[in-house]
Amino acid sequence: MAMLAAYDEGNFELNESYREIRTYLSINKNIKTILVTSAEMDEGKTTIVCNLAKCFAELEGTKVLLIDCDFRKRGVSRYFGIENTFGIADIVFGYKKQSECIKKVGDLDVITSGGVPPNASILLNSQSMKDTLAKLREEYDYVFIDSPPICRLNDACIITQYVDGTVLVNASKAIDAKIAKITLEKLNKVGANVIGIILNKFSAQKYSYYNSYYGYSGYYDDKPKRGLFKRKKHKKHKKK
């Protein structure tokens, strides 16, 4: 599923892909804190975690929080176009209150990364970080967390030890099979609960099954096009 545009902007295939993922992730009601990471850079994990959080937040009566723990890239604030003056780092260090760092993006609550810590591993391993996530878990129905790629930094392997589940994003044809295997091995070594792998940048048109499935988009499209099924008028040819 090629996830390039934003969720809920009229792209039927994109929206249905996120809703399908939402269905699978919400089966187990005990899984409330979810880390989204990838093996390497540029696999689309930040785009996916932002849109997935938006997808969950549209459910009636569901309170959703998105946290940016990628302190170096800080992609969540850029994706939504919001300020990143204060964030999760400031909460954990005790510089700011939680209420001062939460920003609203529609129905979604967002805590950006905030100030860049001198050593992210120390922050993530701290009891304060664990206590903060435990508190947020009680306050929200779902807490999504963005983190750096596993093969670049150890941050994700730390966080995954005290969240309910981890989702791995792999870019189709861009990620090496060996790297993907090493990533899973790293997660298994730290006892991560890998609850799913999202294949991103996947072209459904090349496969007949998906092509046929998404052929219904003309009927169920979020923004139907007028005259989609209108028959074309054929010009009558004069007899010579």
C-alpha positions as CSV (number, residue, x, y, z in Angstrom):
1,M,0.0,0.0,0.0
2,A,1.5,3.2,-1.1
3,M,1.1,5.7,1.7
4,L,2.3,9.0,0.4
5,A,-0.7,11.3,0.9
6,A,-2.4,12.2,4.2
7,Y,-5.2,10.1,5.7
8,D,-8.8,11.2,5.2
9,E,-8.1,13.5,2.2
10,G,-10.3,11.6,-0.3
11,N,-7.9,8.9,-1.4
12,F,-10.0,5.7,-1.1
13,E,-7.1,3.2,-1.3
14,L,-5.0,5.0,1.2
15,N,-7.9,5.5,3.7
16,E,-8.9,1.8,3.4
17,S,-5.3,0.7,4.0
18,Y,-5.1,2.6,7.3
19,R,-8.6,1.5,8.4
20,E,-7.6,-2.1,7.7
21,I,-4.4,-1.7,9.9
22,R,-6.6,-0.1,12.6
23,T,-8.9,-3.1,12.6
24,Y,-6.0,-5.5,13.1
25,L,-4.3,-3.4,15.8
26,S,-7.5,-2.8,17.8
27,I,-8.4,-6.5,18.1
28,N,-6.4,-6.9,21.3
29,K,-7.8,-4.4,23.8
30,N,-4.8,-4.8,26.1
31,I,-2.5,-3.2,23.5
32,K,-2.7,0.5,24.1
33,T,0.9,1.8,23.7
34,I,2.2,1.2,20.2
35,L,5.7,2.0,19.0
36,V,6.1,2.5,15.2
37,T,9.6,2.1,13.9
38,S,11.6,0.9,10.8
39,A,14.9,-0.8,9.9
40,E,16.4,2.1,8.0
41,M,15.7,5.8,7.1
42,D,13.2,6.9,4.5
43,E,10.8,4.0,4.8
44,G,7.9,6.2,5.7
45,K,7.4,5.4,9.4
46,T,6.8,8.9,10.5
47,T,4.2,9.5,7.8
48,I,2.5,6.2,8.8
49,V,2.5,6.8,12.5
50,C,1.0,10.3,12.1
51,N,-1.8,9.1,9.8
52,L,-2.4,5.9,11.8
53,A,-2.9,8.0,14.9
54,K,-5.3,10.3,13.0
55,C,-7.2,7.2,11.8
56,F,-7.7,5.9,15.4
57,A,-8.6,9.4,16.6
58,E,-11.6,9.6,14.3
59,L,-13.3,6.7,16.2
60,E,-16.1,8.0,18.5
61,G,-15.1,8.2,22.1
62,T,-11.5,7.2,21.5
63,K,-8.8,9.3,23.0
64,V,-5.5,9.1,21.1
65,L,-2.1,10.5,21.8
66,L,0.9,10.7,19.4
67,I,4.5,11.1,20.9
68,D,7.6,12.0,18.9
69,C,10.6,10.1,20.4
70,D,12.8,10.6,17.3
71,F,14.8,13.4,19.0
72,R,17.2,13.9,16.1
73,K,14.8,14.0,13.1
74,R,11.7,15.4,15.0
75,G,9.5,14.6,12.0
76,V,6.1,14.7,13.8
77,S,6.1,18.5,14.3
78,R,7.2,19.1,10.8
79,Y,4.6,16.7,9.4
80,F,1.7,18.5,11.2
81,G,3.3,22.0,10.9
82,I,3.2,22.6,14.7
83,E,5.7,24.1,17.1
84,N,8.3,22.0,18.8
85,T,9.4,24.3,21.6
86,F,8.5,21.9,24.4
87,G,7.8,18.2,24.3
88,I,8.3,14.8,25.8
89,A,11.9,15.5,26.7
90,D,10.9,18.5,28.8
91,I,8.2,16.5,30.5
92,V,10.6,13.6,31.4
93,F,13.2,16.0,32.7
94,G,10.6,17.9,34.7
95,Y,11.1,21.2,32.9
96,K,7.4,21.4,31.8
97,K,4.1,20.0,32.9
98,Q,2.4,17.5,30.6
99,S,-0.6,19.9,30.0
100,E,1.9,22.5,28.7
101,C,3.3,20.2,26.0
102,I,0.1,18.7,24.5
103,K,-1.0,20.1,21.2
104,K,-4.3,19.5,19.4
105,V,-4.4,18.4,15.8
106,G,-8.1,17.9,15.1
107,D,-9.2,15.1,17.4
108,L,-5.7,14.0,18.0
109,D,-3.4,15.0,20.9
110,V,0.3,15.4,20.1
111,I,3.4,15.6,22.2
112,T,6.4,16.6,20.1
113,S,10.0,15.7,20.9
114,G,10.9,19.0,22.5
115,G,14.4,19.9,23.4
116,V,17.2,17.6,22.1
117,P,18.6,15.6,25.1
118,P,22.4,15.3,25.3
119,N,22.0,11.5,25.6
120,A,18.7,10.1,24.3
121,S,19.4,6.6,25.6
122,I,19.7,7.9,29.2
123,L,16.4,9.8,28.9
124,L,14.6,6.8,27.4
125,N,16.0,4.4,30.0
126,S,15.1,6.6,32.9
127,Q,12.4,5.7,35.4
128,S,10.8,9.1,34.7
129,M,10.3,8.1,31.1
130,K,8.7,4.8,32.1
131,D,6.5,6.5,34.6
132,T,5.4,9.1,32.1
133,L,4.4,6.5,29.5
134,A,2.6,4.4,32.2
135,K,0.6,7.5,33.2
136,L,-0.3,8.4,29.6
137,R,-1.4,4.8,29.0
138,E,-4.0,5.2,31.8
139,E,-5.2,8.6,30.4
140,Y,-5.6,7.6,26.7
141,D,-7.1,4.7,24.8
142,Y,-4.1,4.6,22.5
143,V,-0.7,6.1,22.6
144,F,1.4,6.0,19.4
145,I,5.2,6.6,19.5
146,D,7.5,7.5,16.7
147,S,11.2,6.5,17.1
148,P,14.4,6.4,15.1
149,P,15.2,3.5,12.7
150,I,16.5,0.4,14.6
151,C,19.6,-0.1,12.4
152,R,20.7,3.6,13.0
153,L,20.1,4.0,16.8
154,N,19.3,1.9,19.8
155,D,16.4,4.1,20.9
156,A,13.6,2.0,19.5
157,C,15.0,-1.2,21.2
158,I,14.8,0.7,24.5
159,I,11.3,1.9,24.1
160,T,9.9,-1.3,22.8
161,Q,10.7,-3.0,26.1
162,Y,8.0,-1.1,28.0
163,V,5.3,-0.6,25.4
164,D,2.5,-3.0,24.6
165,G,3.3,-3.6,21.0
166,T,5.7,-2.7,18.2
167,V,4.9,-2.1,14.5
168,L,7.7,-2.4,12.0
169,V,7.5,-0.4,8.7
170,N,9.3,-1.9,5.7
171,A,9.6,0.0,2.4
172,S,8.8,-2.4,-0.5
173,K,11.8,-3.1,-2.7
174,A,13.9,-0.5,-0.8
175,I,14.7,-2.6,2.3
176,D,17.3,-5.3,1.9
177,A,16.0,-8.7,3.1
178,K,19.1,-9.3,5.3
179,I,18.6,-5.9,7.0
180,A,14.9,-6.7,7.6
181,K,15.9,-10.0,9.2
182,I,18.6,-8.4,11.4
183,T,16.0,-5.8,12.6
184,L,13.6,-8.6,13.7
185,E,16.4,-10.4,15.4
186,K,17.3,-7.2,17.4
187,L,13.6,-6.8,18.4
188,N,13.4,-10.4,19.5
189,K,16.5,-10.1,21.6
190,V,15.0,-7.3,23.7
191,G,11.7,-9.1,24.1
192,A,9.7,-6.8,21.8
193,N,6.1,-7.7,21.1
194,V,6.0,-7.3,17.3
195,I,2.3,-7.1,16.5
196,G,2.7,-6.3,12.8
197,I,4.8,-5.3,9.8
198,I,3.5,-2.7,7.4
199,L,4.7,-3.0,3.8
200,N,5.0,0.6,2.6
201,K,5.4,2.0,-0.9
202,F,3.8,-1.0,-2.4
203,S,2.2,-0.8,-5.8
204,A,-1.1,-2.7,-5.8
205,Q,-1.7,-2.1,-9.5
206,K,0.9,-4.8,-10.3
207,Y,-1.1,-7.5,-8.6
208,S,-4.4,-8.6,-9.9
209,Y,-6.0,-9.4,-6.5
210,Y,-5.4,-5.9,-5.1
211,N,-6.3,-4.3,-8.4
212,S,-9.6,-6.1,-8.4
213,Y,-10.2,-5.3,-4.7
214,Y,-9.6,-1.6,-5.1
215,G,-11.7,-1.5,-8.2
216,Y,-14.6,-0.9,-5.9
217,S,-13.2,2.5,-5.1
218,G,-15.5,4.1,-7.7
219,Y,-18.5,2.9,-5.6
220,Y,-17.2,3.5,-2.1
221,D,-14.9,6.4,-2.8
222,D,-14.7,9.0,0.1
223,K,-15.1,11.7,-2.5
224,P,-17.1,10.3,-5.4
225,K,-16.4,11.7,-8.8
226,R,-19.5,12.9,-10.6
227,G,-20.3,11.0,-13.7
228,L,-17.9,8.2,-13.0
229,F,-20.1,5.5,-14.5
230,K,-21.5,7.6,-17.2
231,R,-21.5,5.9,-20.5
232,K,-19.5,7.5,-23.3
233,K,-21.5,8.5,-26.3
234,H,-20.2,7.0,-29.5
235,K,-20.2,9.1,-32.6
236,K,-22.2,7.7,-35.5
237,H,-20.2,7.2,-38.6
238,K,-21.9,8.2,-41.8
239,K,-22.2,5.6,-44.4
240,K,-20.1,6.4,-47.4
